Amino acid sequence: MQILTKKFSDKRMNPIRRKRRLAIHERLFPIPTGKTESPFSPYVIRKMRGSARNASGCGNNAETNAHIWAKDVLNREKLILLPAVLASAGEDVLQTYRERMFQFDHAELEKGLGDIVPDVILTTEDGRQVLVEVMVTHACGPEKIAKLRDRGLATLEIDLFRWRKSSDRHEIEQALVKGAPREWLFNRKADEAQARLATTIAERAASAAKKAVEAQARAEAADRLREAQARRRREDDADLIVQIVAGIQTGVAATGDHDAIAKRGLLGLLVEDQNAMGFTVVNEHWQAAIIERMIEVPVDEFELPEFDVSSVLRSIDDCVAADMPEALALDVRAALPLELRSLDLPKNAVRSFLDHLCDHDVLRSDRFGMFTLPKDRIAAVENAHAAWQIKDRRRRSSESTIDVIVDSVPVEEHGEFSLASWRTAPIPGFDLTLEELIESDKSTWEPFETALSAIRGMVEGGTWVRQTLGLPLQGELARAGHRVAQEKEREAAEREASITRSATALLGTDGPAWATTSGAAGRAPTQLARDGAAGLTEALRVVDVHHFALAAAAAADRLATGYRQQLLADAEKGLDQATAKSFMKYHDAALGMSPWAICKDAAGLRRARIELAKWVGRERKKHNRR
């Protein structure tokens, strides 16, 4: 036996299917047209026409082929799937027999049992019987089911509606044996299960009711106990408060805080007559501690305050009695002596004082219970902190630079110089002490900072400076002058090397010698380069001009060579080789020079060709006279 707590769900128990089965009695089926393999034979259909309208049960209707084949397989196999036997009530289900395949001893078809004619009667070996109704088009009606119940006949209904049009006999037989939906129309064991389930439910309900009564009794007893415990706790809490207040001795904590805000003129913010208890100091002192510790912002430790009541209470824990609670329940407060009932505990007293400060624009609060400074105070604090940061950077930077400078000067060069005295004396050139310069405005500070940085650069290997600010720097100035001279010489040598490299790159191997040769200005390019950056620029220009002139001359030579080769070729065509060579080198009075010399360009070539024509004419006349 198994009781399930979830509603049993099976397609054989589907109420829609059951409703369809009950409604099928009223359905008419049309006659199939033509010759088909439908399980509805013409004879069956004609019988259904006359009986389907008035059918009231499953025993008065015409049989289909599916009906016949189903009964035949039971008669032949005597094997069938029996559904589970179960009972249900609400969400509870009791299953006493599981679904199983069962082999019967013999079967009887359409055997009458009085006015009941089941489709099949299956009998076991020991004589127990199960009636089988095959539902194809009509389900068993309520009257027949009532008769089966009255006579105690175990009856199983198998739903073959889905296979009503099937012409596959094997499929129908398999559906009947185990595949089709089925349910018990009546089973004595199901009634027994229903009774057992009802008994179980009743016993469970009785047990639950008993447990509810017992739980109610326990709850009432627990309520009485809690009430007594709450009363004792309330009285104990009230006694503890009285003892703490009675044992408080006024101390001197936060005296320094009170003195600090007095110096800043903030005593007017304190509330002397605030109704509070649980503090170990007078009201003015714990209030002064709040202002000094939580609200006043040290300019050198900038952080805008943002806090709640609990964090304030923790910050003044030296002003609060030990073991003092943060809050009291109303019933505990009611149990206090009259003189203590109206007094605020430290947490409420602190909240009231913070609200008082908000009313005086010292603080502002948000809807989350957080407190911070008003916007105008935040701006003032930010400006003060920014100014402090500037002065702090000046102080740290100047101290670091001065230490580097003094440490770089050999001790023997300090003489009577005292760094401590120098810090407190007016600095030459500014007539202000170092601290006064740090506190001064930007226009005064920056020249001093620039001079100090220049001195540091000098002692770290840089150039010499004019302003020494009263520091012992005579030796450093001499060393810096020597470094400057060395640097100038190095730079001059580098410029000289640069012009030599440029001349070599442009003029080849003749470049270095040419760079040291004086030019039209009477100075060599290397001398110009040593004079400075402007001299280097002029020397580079001279190199470029000379290189351009050489390039132009080379180009002219190449052009003249071409023209002379053309003239020589022309001469060798009109004259013999010896005469042609004489012509090229002969000083011609008309040309003022030899044809070779004048043939530098196209114009010279034309003039030389004119003279060549005259030579060729004279040479032909001589030849003709011979």
C-alpha positions in Angstrom: 0.0 0.0 0.0 1.3 3.5 -0.9 -0.3 6.8 0.0 0.8 9.6 -2.4 0.6 13.3 -1.4 0.3 14.5 -5.0 -2.9 14.1 -7.0 -2.7 10.9 -9.1 -2.3 11.8 -12.8 -2.9 9.2 -15.6 -4.5 9.6 -19.0 -6.9 6.7 -18.1 -8.3 9.0 -15.4 -8.6 12.1 -17.7 -12.1 13.6 -17.1 -12.2 14.9 -20.7 -11.8 11.4 -22.0 -14.5 10.1 -19.6 -16.9 12.9 -20.6 -16.3 11.9 -24.2 -17.1 8.3 -23.5 -20.4 9.3 -21.8 -21.3 11.6 -24.7 -20.6 9.1 -27.4 -24.0 7.5 -26.9 -25.6 10.6 -28.5 -23.3 10.7 -31.5 -24.3 9.5 -35.0 -21.8 8.1 -37.4 -22.1 8.6 -41.2 -22.0 5.6 -43.5 -18.6 5.3 -45.2 -18.8 5.6 -49.0 -17.2 3.0 -51.3 -15.4 -0.2 -50.4 -13.0 0.5 -47.6 -11.0 -1.5 -45.0 -12.8 0.4 -42.2 -13.7 -1.7 -39.2 -17.3 -0.6 -39.6 -18.9 -3.2 -41.9 -22.0 -2.3 -43.8 -24.0 -4.5 -41.5 -22.7 -2.9 -38.4 -23.4 0.6 -39.8 -27.0 -0.2 -40.6 -27.5 -1.6 -37.1 -25.9 1.6 -35.6 -28.3 3.8 -37.5 -31.2 2.4 -35.7 -29.7 1.9 -32.3 -27.2 4.7 -31.7 -29.8 7.4 -31.0 -31.4 5.5 -28.2 -28.4 3.8 -26.7 -28.2 3.9 -22.9 -25.5 1.4 -22.2 -22.7 -0.6 -23.7 -24.7 -3.7 -24.3 -27.3 -2.7 -26.8 -25.1 -1.3 -29.7 -24.0 -2.9 -32.9 -20.5 -4.3 -32.8 -17.6 -2.9 -34.9 -14.8 -5.0 -36.3 -12.5 -3.5 -33.7 -14.9 -4.7 -31.0 -15.0 -8.2 -32.5 -11.2 -8.4 -33.0 -10.6 -7.2 -29.4 -12.9 -9.9 -27.9 -11.3 -12.5 -30.1 -7.8 -11.8 -28.9 -8.9 -12.1 -25.3 -10.6 -15.4 -26.0 -7.4 -16.5 -27.7 -4.6 -15.1 -25.4 -6.4 -14.7 -22.0 -3.7 -12.2 -21.2 -4.4 -8.6 -20.3 -2.9 -5.5 -18.6 -4.8 -4.8 -15.3 -4.7 -1.2 -14.2 -3.6 -0.1 -10.8 -6.1 -0.3 -7.9 -6.2 2.9 -6.1 -8.4 5.4 -4.2 -8.3 9.2 -4.0 -9.6 12.0 -1.8 -8.6 15.5 -2.5 -4.8 15.6 -2.9 -4.3 12.1 -1.3 -4.1 8.9 -3.3 -3.8 5.4 -2.0 -2.6 2.7 -4.4 -3.0 -0.9 -3.1 -2.1 -2.8 -6.4 0.2 -1.7 -9.1 -0.5 -2.0 -12.8 0.5 -5.5 -14.1 0.0 -8.1 -16.9 -2.2 -11.0 -15.8 -2.7 -14.4 -17.4 -6.2 -15.9 -16.9 -7.2 -19.5 -17.2 -10.1 -19.2 -19.6 -12.4 -16.6 -21.3 -16.0 -16.5 -22.2 -17.5 -14.2 -24.8 -21.0 -12.5 -24.5 -22.0 -14.8 -21.6 -25.1 -13.4 -20.0 -25.2 -12.8 -16.2 -28.9 -12.1 -15.8 -29.6 -8.8 -17.5 -25.9 -8.0 -17.9 -24.0 -9.3 -20.9 -20.3 -8.4 -20.7 -18.1 -8.5 -23.7 -15.7 -11.0 -22.1 -15.5 -12.8 -18.8 -12.0 -13.8 -17.8 -11.6 -16.4 -15.0 -8.5 -17.3 -13.0 -7.4 -20.8 -12.1 -8.9 -20.4 -8.6 -12.2 -19.2 -10.0 -12.0 -15.4 -9.6 -13.6 -13.5 -12.4 -13.0 -10.2 -14.2 -15.5 -8.8 -16.6 -14.1 -6.9 -19.6 -16.1 -4.2 -21.5 -14.6 -3.1 -24.8 -15.6 0.6 -25.5 -15.2 1.6 -29.1 -18.1 3.9 -29.7 -20.2 3.7 -26.5 -19.1 3.6 -22.9 -21.0 1.7 -20.2 -23.8 3.9 -18.8 -24.3 4.8 -15.1 -27.1 2.2 -14.7 -25.0 -0.7 -15.8 -22.1 0.4 -13.6 -24.5 0.6 -10.7 -25.6 -3.0 -11.3 -22.0 -4.2 -11.5 -21.3 -2.5 -8.2 -24.5 -3.9 -6.6 -23.5 -7.4 -7.6 -19.8 -7.0 -6.7 -18.6 -7.9 -10.2 -15.1 -6.7 -10.9 -15.3 -5.0 -14.3 -12.6 -3.5 -16.5 -13.4 -1.1 -19.4 -10.9 -0.7 -22.2 -11.1 2.4 -24.4 -10.6 1.6 -28.1 -12.1 4.8 -29.4 -8.8 5.9 -30.8 -8.7 2.7 -32.9 -12.3 2.9 -34.1 -11.3 3.5 -37.7 -8.2 1.2 -37.7 -8.1 -1.7 -40.2 -5.0 -3.2 -38.6 -6.1 -6.2 -36.6 -2.7 -6.7 -35.0 -2.7 -3.1 -33.8 -6.1 -3.4 -32.3 -5.2 -6.6 -30.5 -2.1 -5.1 -29.0 -4.1 -2.0 -27.9 -6.6 -4.2 -26.1 -4.0 -6.4 -24.4 -1.9 -3.5 -23.0 -1.7 -0.4 -25.2 -5.2 1.2 -24.8 -6.4 3.3 -21.9 -8.4 1.2 -19.3 -10.0 1.7 -15.9 -12.0 -0.2 -13.4 -15.7 0.3 -13.6 -15.9 -1.6 -10.3 -13.4 -3.3 -8.1 -14.1 -4.4 -4.6 -10.5 -3.9 -3.7 -10.8 -0.2 -4.9 -13.7 0.3 -2.4 -11.6 -1.3 0.3 -8.7 1.1 -0.6 -11.1 4.0 -0.5 -12.3 3.0 3.0 -8.7 2.5 4.1 -7.8 5.9 2.7 -10.7 7.6 4.5 -9.6 5.9 7.8 -6.1 7.1 7.2 -7.2 10.7 6.4 -9.5 10.7 9.5 -6.7 9.4 11.7 -4.3 12.0 10.3 -6.9 14.8 10.8 -7.4 13.6 14.4 -3.7 13.5 15.0 -3.3 17.0 13.5 -6.1 18.3 15.7 -4.5 16.8 18.8 -1.2 18.3 17.8 -2.8 21.7 17.2 -4.3 21.6 20.7 -1.0 20.6 22.2 0.8 23.3 20.2 -1.7 25.9 21.3 -1.2 24.9 24.9 2.6 25.0 24.5 2.3 28.4 22.8 0.2 29.8 25.6 2.7 28.5 28.2 5.6 30.0 26.1 3.8 33.3 26.0 3.3 33.3 29.7 7.0 32.4 30.2 8.1 35.1 27.7 6.0 37.7 29.5 7.5 36.8 32.8 11.0 36.8 31.4 10.3 40.2 29.7 9.0 41.6 32.9 12.2 40.5 34.8 14.4 41.7 31.9 12.6 45.1 31.9 13.1 45.4 35.6 16.8 44.3 35.4 17.5 46.8 32.5 15.9 49.6 34.5 17.9 48.7 37.6 21.1 48.6 35.5 20.4 52.1 34.2 19.8 53.4 37.7 23.0 51.8 38.9 25.1 53.2 36.0 23.7 56.7 36.5 24.2 56.6 40.3 27.8 55.4 39.8 28.9 58.1 37.4 31.5 60.5 38.6 32.1 63.6 36.6 35.6 63.4 34.9 37.9 65.6 33.0 37.8 63.8 29.6 37.5 66.1 26.6 38.9 69.1 28.6 41.4 69.7 25.8 38.7 69.6 23.2 36.8 72.3 25.2 39.8 74.5 25.4 40.5 74.1 21.6 37.1 75.2 20.5 37.2 78.0 23.1 40.2 79.4 21.3 38.3 79.3 18.0 35.4 81.1 19.6 32.9 78.3 19.2 31.6 78.0 22.7 28.3 79.6 21.7 27.4 76.3 19.9 27.3 74.3 23.1 24.1 73.5 25.0 24.7 73.5 28.7 21.2 72.5 29.8 20.7 69.5 27.5 18.6 66.7 29.2 21.0 63.8 29.0 22.2 60.9 31.1 25.0 58.4 30.8 27.9 60.8 30.2 31.0 60.9 32.4 31.6 64.6 31.7 29.4 67.7 31.7 27.4 68.5 28.6 29.7 71.2 27.3 32.7 68.8 27.3 31.2 65.9 25.3 29.7 68.4 22.9 33.1 70.1 22.5 34.6 66.7 21.8 32.1 66.1 19.0 33.0 69.5 17.4 36.7 69.1 17.7 37.0 65.4 16.8 34.3 65.0 14.1 33.6 68.5 12.6 36.7 70.6 12.7 39.0 69.7 9.8 42.8 70.0 10.4 44.1 71.9 7.4 47.1 69.5 7.1 44.9 66.3 7.2 42.2 67.2 4.8 39.2 64.9 4.7 35.7 66.2 4.6 33.7 64.7 7.5 30.8 62.5 6.8 29.4 60.5 9.7 26.3 59.1 11.4 25.3 59.2 15.1 26.9 55.8 15.8 30.3 56.8 14.5 30.1 60.1 16.6 29.2 58.1 19.7 32.2 55.8 19.1 34.5 58.9 18.8 33.5 60.2 22.3 33.4 56.8 24.0 35.8 58.3 26.7 32.9 60.6 27.6 30.2 57.9 27.9 29.7 55.5 30.9 30.7 51.9 30.3 27.8 49.4 29.6 25.4 52.3 28.8 22.9 51.0 26.2 22.2 53.0 23.0 18.4 52.7 23.3 15.7 51.8 25.8 12.5 50.0 25.1 9.4 52.0 26.1 8.5 49.5 28.8 12.0 49.7 30.3 11.9 53.5 30.3 8.5 53.3 32.0 10.1 51.3 34.8 12.7 54.0 35.4 12.4 56.5 38.3 10.5 59.6 37.4 13.6 61.8 37.4 15.3 59.6 34.7 12.4 59.0 32.4 12.7 62.3 30.5 16.5 62.1 30.1 18.0 61.1 26.7 20.5 58.3 26.5 23.9 59.2 25.0 22.8 58.2 21.4 19.7 60.3 21.4 21.5 63.1 23.2 24.2 63.1 20.5 21.5 63.0 17.7 19.8 66.0 19.3 23.1 68.0 19.5 23.9 67.2 15.9 20.4 68.5 14.9 21.1 71.6 16.9 24.3 72.1 14.9 22.4 71.7 11.7 20.0 74.4 12.8 23.0 76.7 13.2 24.4 75.8 9.8 27.4 74.1 11.2 26.3 70.7 9.7 23.7 69.5 7.3 22.1 66.0 7.2 20.5 63.9 4.5 17.6 61.5 4.5 19.9 58.5 5.2 20.9 59.9 8.6 24.4 61.0 7.5 25.9 64.4 8.6 28.4 66.5 6.7 29.5 70.1 6.3 27.4 72.7 4.5 28.6 73.7 1.0 30.0 77.1 2.1 32.1 75.5 4.8 33.2 72.8 2.5 34.4 75.5 0.0 36.2 77.4 2.8 37.9 74.2 4.0 38.9 73.2 0.5 40.4 76.7 -0.1 42.3 76.6 3.1 43.7 73.1 2.4 44.7 74.1 -1.1 46.6 77.1 0.3 48.3 74.8 2.9 49.2 72.3 0.2 51.0 75.1 -1.8 52.9 76.2 1.2 53.7 72.6 2.2 55.1 71.9 -1.3 57.2 75.1 -1.1 58.5 74.2 2.3 59.4 70.6 1.4 60.9 71.6 -2.0 63.0 74.4 -0.7 64.3 72.4 2.3 65.3 69.5 0.0 67.0 71.9 -2.5 68.9 73.7 0.3 70.1 70.5 1.8 71.4 69.3 -1.6 73.2 72.7 -2.1 74.8 72.8 1.3 75.8 69.1 1.2 77.5 69.7 -2.2 79.8 72.4 -0.9 83.0 71.0 0.7 83.1 71.7 4.5 86.3 73.6 4.2 84.5 76.1 2.0 81.7 76.8 4.5 83.8 79.2 6.5 81.6 81.0 9.1 78.4 80.1 7.3 75.6 78.7 9.6 72.6 77.1 7.9 70.4 77.6 11.0 71.3 81.3 11.0 70.7 81.6 7.3 67.2 80.1 7.7 66.1 82.8 10.1 67.9 85.8 8.6 66.6 87.9 5.6 67.9 86.4 2.4 70.0 88.7 0.2 68.1 90.0 -2.8 64.6 89.4 -1.2 64.9 90.9 2.4 62.6 88.1 3.7 63.3 85.0 5.8 62.8 81.6 4.3 59.5 81.1 6.2 58.3 84.5 5.1 59.0 83.6 1.5 57.1 80.4 1.9 54.1 82.3 3.2 54.4 85.0 0.6 52.4 85.4 -2.6 53.2 83.7 -6.0 55.0 86.8 -7.5 57.4 86.9 -4.5 58.0 83.2 -4.2 58.7 82.2 -7.8 61.8 84.4 -8.4 63.3 82.9 -5.2 62.4 79.4 -6.3 64.0 80.0 -9.7 67.2 81.3 -8.1 67.4 78.4 -5.7 66.8 75.9 -8.5 69.6 77.5 -10.6 72.0 77.2 -7.7 71.1 73.5 -7.3 71.7 73.1 -11.0 75.1 74.7 -10.7 76.3 72.5 -7.7 75.0 69.4 -9.6 77.4 70.2 -12.5 75.5 73.0 -14.3 76.5 76.5 -15.3 77.4 79.3 -12.9 74.8 81.7 -11.5 74.7 85.4 -10.7 72.6 85.2 -7.5 74.0 83.1 -4.6 71.3 84.0 -2.0 73.9 84.4 0.7 75.1 80.7 0.5 78.8 79.8 0.6 79.3 79.3 -3.2 82.6 81.0 -4.1 84.3 77.7 -4.8 81.3 76.4 -6.6 81.3 79.5 -8.8 85.0 79.0 -9.8 84.3 75.3 -10.6 81.3 76.3 -12.5 83.3 78.9 -14.5 85.9 76.2 -15.4 83.1 73.8 -16.4 81.6 76.6 -18.6 85.0 77.1 -20.4 85.4 73.4 -20.9 81.9 73.1 -22.2 82.5 76.0 -24.6 85.7 74.3 -25.9 83.9 71.0 -26.2 81.1 72.6 -28.2 83.5 74.5 -30.4 85.4 71.3 -31.1 82.1 69.5 -31.9 81.1 72.3 -34.3 84.6 72.1 -36.0 84.2 68.3 -36.3 80.7 68.8 -37.7 81.8 71.2 -40.5 84.7 68.8 -41.3 82.3 65.9 -41.6 80.0 67.9 -43.8 82.9 69.0 -46.1 84.1 65.3 -46.3 80.5 64.2 -47.1 80.2 66.7 -49.9 83.7 67.1 -51.3 85.2 63.7 -50.6 88.8 63.3 -49.6 89.5 67.0 -50.4 87.0 68.1 -47.8 89.1 68.2 -44.6 91.9 70.2 -46.3 89.4 72.6 -48.0 87.7 73.1 -44.6 90.9 74.5 -43.0 91.7 76.7 -46.0 90.9 80.4 -45.7 88.2 81.6 -48.0 87.2 85.0 -49.6 86.5 86.4 -46.1 89.9 85.5 -44.9 88.8 82.8 -42.5 88.6 79.0 -42.9 85.2 77.2 -42.5 86.5 75.5 -39.4 87.3 78.8 -37.8 83.8 80.1 -38.6 82.3 77.0 -36.9 84.3 77.5 -33.7 82.8 81.0 -33.2 79.4 79.6 -32.3 76.1 78.4 -33.7 75.9 81.4 -36.1 79.4 80.7 -37.3 78.6 77.0 -37.8 75.6 78.0 -39.9 77.8 80.3 -42.1 80.4 77.6 -42.5 77.8 75.1 -43.6 76.5 77.7 -46.1 80.1 78.2 -47.5 80.5 74.4 -47.9 77.2 74.2 -49.7 78.2 77.1 -52.1 81.6 75.5 -52.8 80.0 72.2 -53.4 77.5 73.7 -55.7 80.2 75.5 -57.7 82.2 72.3 -58.1 79.1 70.5 -59.2 78.3 73.2 -61.7 81.9 73.1 -63.1 81.8 69.3 -63.4 78.4 69.5 -65.2 79.9 72.2 -67.6 82.9 69.9 -68.3 80.7 67.0 -69.1 78.6 69.1 -71.4 81.7 70.6 -73.2 83.2 67.1 -73.6 80.0 66.1 -75.5 80.1 69.0 -77.8 83.9 68.6 -78.5 83.3 64.9 -79.3 80.6 65.9 -81.8 82.9 68.5 -83.4 85.8 66.0 -83.6 83.4 63.5 -85.3 82.3 66.1 -87.8 86.0 67.1 -88.5 87.0 63.4 -89.1 84.2 63.1 -91.6 85.4 66.0 -93.8 89.2 65.9 -93.1 91.8 63.2 -92.6 92.6 62.2 -89.1 95.8 64.3 -88.8 94.2 67.4 -90.3 91.2 67.0 -88.0 93.4 67.0 -84.9 95.2 70.0 -86.2 91.9 71.8 -86.8 90.8 71.1 -83.2 93.9 72.6 -81.6 94.7 75.4 -84.2 94.3 79.0 -82.9 91.7 80.5 -85.2 91.8 84.3 -85.6 88.1 84.5 -86.3 87.2 82.5 -83.2 89.8 84.2 -81.1 90.8 80.7 -79.7 91.0 77.1 -80.9 87.8 75.3 -81.9 88.5 72.9 -79.0 88.5 75.8 -76.5 85.4 77.5 -77.9 83.3 74.3 -78.1 82.0 74.5 -74.5 78.3 74.9 -75.4 75.9 74.8 -78.3 76.8 78.3 -79.5 80.5 77.5 -79.5 79.7 74.2 -81.4 77.9 76.2 -84.1 80.8 78.7 -84.5 83.4 75.9 -84.6 81.3 74.1 -87.3 81.4 77.3 -89.4 85.2 77.4 -89.3 85.3 73.6 -89.9 83.3 74.1 -93.1 85.9 76.6 -94.3 88.8 74.2 -93.5 87.0 71.4 -95.4 86.5 73.8 -98.4 90.2 74.8 -98.5 91.3 71.1 -98.2 89.1 70.1 -101.2 90.5 73.0 -103.4 94.1 71.8 -102.6 93.1 68.3 -103.6 91.6 69.4 -106.9 94.7 71.5 -107.9 96.8 68.4 -107.5 
